[in-house]
Amino acid sequence: MLKRRVEHRLESLYKRDPDTGEFAIEIDLDAYGEVFNEWDRGPLRSRDIDPDLLTFLERCSADIPLKLPIGLHFYLPAAERNPAKEAWLARGFRNYFELTEYQVARRIVRSKRMIMVYVLVAFVFLFSAYLAQPLVERRLLLQTLSEGLFIGGWVFLWEAFSRFSFTNREMAVELREARRFLKAPIRFHYERRKRYA
């Protein structure tokens, strides 16, 4: 019931293809090059997407649950039609999200390694503090050191927990979004979208 209500609400915001079930993210362009950051003159394989367009795409993706399919629909003037530029735009778009996917996946791997390091250091600190307990009776310096080991151990353990619970989850969503845009079909239209009052 709730799922149907959500999808009905989405259908009032985004066109939905009745055959594929894809929600259309519609983008108006005056020229193909508007997809890419005008300040980035790098080669196509590493061009950044225009920041405003990227914000728009992320906002649309946040509206549409990740389990639902999307399609990207670019609307251009009829005079701009150019199959070679269509292929160029699609390849540059895919390259951007392939690079994003690769970078996020690497950050996740590094984060998992850091979690293991934090847990290991936490247990070394906590175990050392526990073993030092009989030795620290009435010795202020050793007591302070033992307490520092306990505190340090709990801090490292908390950092591991925080990364596992929050940071990695955010990166996993970012990775799923990049993969979603990689899978999304790209379609070109050469008539202007109907505007609603």
C-alpha positions in Angstrom: 0.0 0.0 0.0 2.7 2.5 1.0 4.9 1.4 -1.9 2.1 2.1 -4.3 1.4 5.5 -2.7 5.1 6.4 -3.1 5.2 5.3 -6.7 2.0 7.2 -7.4 3.5 10.4 -5.9 6.7 9.8 -8.0 4.5 9.5 -11.2 3.1 12.9 -10.5 6.7 14.3 -10.5 8.4 12.2 -13.1 7.2 10.6 -16.3 7.2 6.8 -16.1 7.7 4.5 -19.1 4.7 2.0 -19.0 6.8 -0.7 -20.7 10.0 -0.6 -18.7 8.8 1.1 -15.5 11.7 3.6 -15.7 11.2 7.0 -14.2 12.5 9.7 -16.6 15.0 12.3 -15.4 14.5 15.0 -18.1 17.3 17.5 -18.9 16.9 20.4 -21.2 20.1 21.4 -23.1 20.8 24.0 -25.7 24.0 22.2 -26.8 25.6 18.8 -26.0 28.6 20.4 -24.3 26.4 21.8 -21.5 26.5 18.4 -19.8 30.2 18.9 -18.9 31.9 21.4 -16.6 32.8 24.5 -18.8 35.9 25.0 -16.7 37.2 21.5 -17.3 39.1 21.3 -20.6 40.5 17.9 -19.9 40.1 14.9 -22.2 36.7 13.4 -22.5 37.6 10.3 -20.5 38.1 12.5 -17.4 35.7 15.4 -17.9 33.6 16.4 -14.9 29.9 16.8 -15.2 28.5 20.3 -14.8 28.1 20.9 -11.0 24.6 22.2 -11.4 23.6 19.2 -13.5 25.2 16.8 -11.0 23.3 18.4 -8.1 20.1 18.1 -10.1 20.8 14.4 -10.9 21.6 13.7 -7.3 18.4 15.4 -6.1 16.3 13.4 -8.6 18.1 10.2 -7.6 17.3 10.9 -4.0 13.6 11.4 -4.9 13.4 8.1 -6.7 14.2 5.0 -4.4 17.4 3.2 -5.5 15.5 0.0 -6.3 13.4 1.7 -9.0 14.9 2.1 -12.5 15.6 5.5 -14.0 16.3 6.7 -17.6 18.1 9.9 -18.6 16.3 11.9 -21.3 18.2 14.8 -22.9 16.1 17.4 -24.8 17.9 19.5 -27.4 16.9 21.8 -30.3 16.2 19.9 -33.5 19.0 21.9 -35.2 21.6 20.4 -32.8 20.9 16.7 -33.8 24.3 15.0 -34.2 24.6 11.2 -33.7 28.4 11.5 -33.2 27.9 14.1 -30.4 25.2 11.9 -28.9 27.8 9.1 -28.6 30.4 11.5 -27.3 28.0 12.8 -24.6 27.0 9.3 -23.6 30.6 8.1 -23.4 31.7 11.1 -21.4 28.7 10.6 -19.0 29.5 6.9 -18.5 33.2 7.7 -18.0 32.4 10.2 -15.3 30.3 7.6 -13.3 32.8 4.8 -14.0 35.5 6.9 -12.4 33.2 7.8 -9.5 32.4 4.2 -9.0 36.1 3.3 -9.0 37.0 6.1 -6.5 34.2 5.3 -4.1 35.0 1.6 -4.2 38.6 2.4 -3.3 37.5 4.7 -0.5 35.3 1.8 0.9 38.3 -0.6 0.8 40.5 1.9 2.5 37.9 2.6 5.1 37.5 -1.2 5.8 41.2 -1.5 6.3 41.2 1.5 8.7 38.3 -0.2 10.7 40.5 -3.3 11.1 43.4 -1.2 12.2 41.3 0.8 14.7 39.8 -2.4 16.2 43.3 -4.0 16.5 44.8 -0.9 18.2 41.7 -0.6 20.5 42.1 -4.2 21.7 45.9 -3.8 22.2 45.2 -0.6 24.3 42.4 -2.2 26.3 44.3 -5.5 26.8 47.4 -3.6 27.9 45.4 -1.4 30.3 43.8 -4.5 31.8 47.1 -6.3 32.2 48.7 -3.2 33.8 46.0 -3.0 36.5 47.8 -5.0 39.2 51.0 -3.0 38.6 49.6 0.5 39.0 48.4 0.4 42.6 49.5 3.6 44.3 51.7 4.7 41.5 50.2 7.9 40.0 52.2 7.9 36.8 51.3 4.3 36.0 47.7 4.9 37.0 47.5 7.8 34.6 49.1 5.7 31.8 46.6 2.9 32.4 43.7 5.2 32.3 45.0 6.8 29.1 45.2 3.3 27.6 41.6 2.6 28.5 40.4 5.9 27.1 42.5 5.5 23.9 41.2 1.9 23.4 37.6 3.1 23.7 38.2 6.0 21.4 39.7 3.7 18.7 36.8 1.3 19.2 34.3 4.1 18.8 36.0 5.4 15.6 35.8 1.8 14.1 32.1 1.6 15.0 31.4 5.1 13.6 33.1 4.3 10.3 31.3 0.9 10.1 27.9 2.3 11.0 27.9 5.7 9.3 30.7 6.5 6.9 30.7 3.2 5.1 26.9 3.3 4.8 27.0 6.7 3.1 29.8 5.5 0.8 27.7 2.4 -0.1 24.8 4.6 -1.1 27.1 6.8 -3.1 28.4 3.6 -4.9 24.9 2.4 -5.6 24.0 5.8 -7.1 27.0 5.8 -9.4 26.1 2.3 -10.5 22.5 3.4 -11.0 23.6 6.2 -13.4 25.9 3.8 -15.2 23.0 1.4 -15.9 20.5 4.1 -16.8 19.7 4.3 -20.5 20.4 7.6 -22.2 17.9 8.9 -24.7 17.9 12.0 -26.8 14.9 14.0 -27.9 14.8 16.8 -30.4 11.6 18.6 -29.4 11.1 20.7 -26.4 9.4 19.2 -23.4 5.9 20.3 -22.6 5.9 22.9 -19.9 3.3 22.7 -17.2 1.8 25.9 -15.7 
